[in-house]
Amino acid sequence: HEIAEAVEGAVHGDFEANGVAFDSREITKGDLFIAMKGEATDGHRFVAQAFASGAAGAIVSEEIDPPHVHVTDTVGALNDLGRASRARTEARVAGVTGSVGKTGTKEALYAALERAAPGRAHRSVKSYNNHTGVPLSLARMPRETRFGIFEMGMSAPGELAALTGLVRPHVAIVTAIAPAHRAFFKSDEEIADAKGEIFQGLEEGGTALVPFDSPHRDRLAAAARPHAATILTFGMGEGADIRARETVAMPGGTLVTALLPDAELTFTLSQPGEHWVSNAMAVLGAVQAMGGDLAQAGLALADMAGLKGRGERHRIHVGGGEALLIDESYNANPASMR
């Protein structure tokens, strides 16, 4: 009945769901299956498969027999479900975007906040950052969540404005600007403007985190100014509000001394590379703005394992010896590959 109220649908049969999916292959016992119609296929074709996999109920726009909520538009219902989940939570929420580094930063921020509140942090899984992935990630957020972290992507102007309006973050991060999606933009400046849309959804009193070392820093800060109570820059350069004062490269990571406006933290960052140091500064700024624990965040950043397809390292046997395989296979544009 909560679901029906959220999506303005009609209940047919009683059920209780504890998870949400729109891919029948991802259904586990007790999930709500949303049968969405896309360009390639129609989710209603997989309703039987979803219930066979343990679905408790479904949201559909066609007549079916199993327990369900009937709506006229299942895609709209997914958005409504995401809005309802965001409205009921008392969690502090962060939104993350950027041309590169979104998923890694989102995962690092989740690890840092989960360390301080075990079992009460929630984030987008994989790279669920588009017009279906964001509301799905919101809908999956448990009622008792204390910290929510959501990745948001875009390939055209206006898309981030819509997504951030769903997420309504207390903290919004832009990791970096690079020439990705240039098929839809004439310049990097236009990409920066589109990424800056994330600040439009900030809750009152919200914090914007802007990359200090980016040539688009001032442009992003200007985009944030009408919406953010606090604008903080992060990065490596002298003058950043949150910066890495000292870094020492070590096998498999970096020893970092970070300066924040009212704190100093020395920690080991398990992920190698200067880009990870910069993004870790954004994570520390977000942790502090969200009321997390900086010391716990430092421990979490030291313990982070390599992300699948994004720097995960494997020792493999080759002939009579051993080689290091660095898996960067997810990278989708030249900037992330560099």
Secondary structure, DSSP 8 states (H G I E B T S, - for coil): -HHHHHHT-EEES----SEEESSGGG--TTEEEE--B-SS-BGGGGHHHHHHTT--EEEESS--SSSEEE-S-HHHHHHHHHHHHHHH---EEEEEE-SSSHHHHHHHHHHHHHHHSTT-EEE--TT--STTHHHHHHHT--TT-SEEEEE---SSTTHHHHHHHHH--SEEEE----S-STTS-SSHHHHHHHHGGGGGG--TT-EEEEETTSTTHHHHHHHHTTT-SEEEEEESSTT-SEEEEEEEEETTEEEEEEEETTEEEEEEESS-SHHHHHHHHHHHHHHHHTT--HHHHHHHHHH---BTTBBEEEEEEETTEEEEEEE-TT--SHHHH-
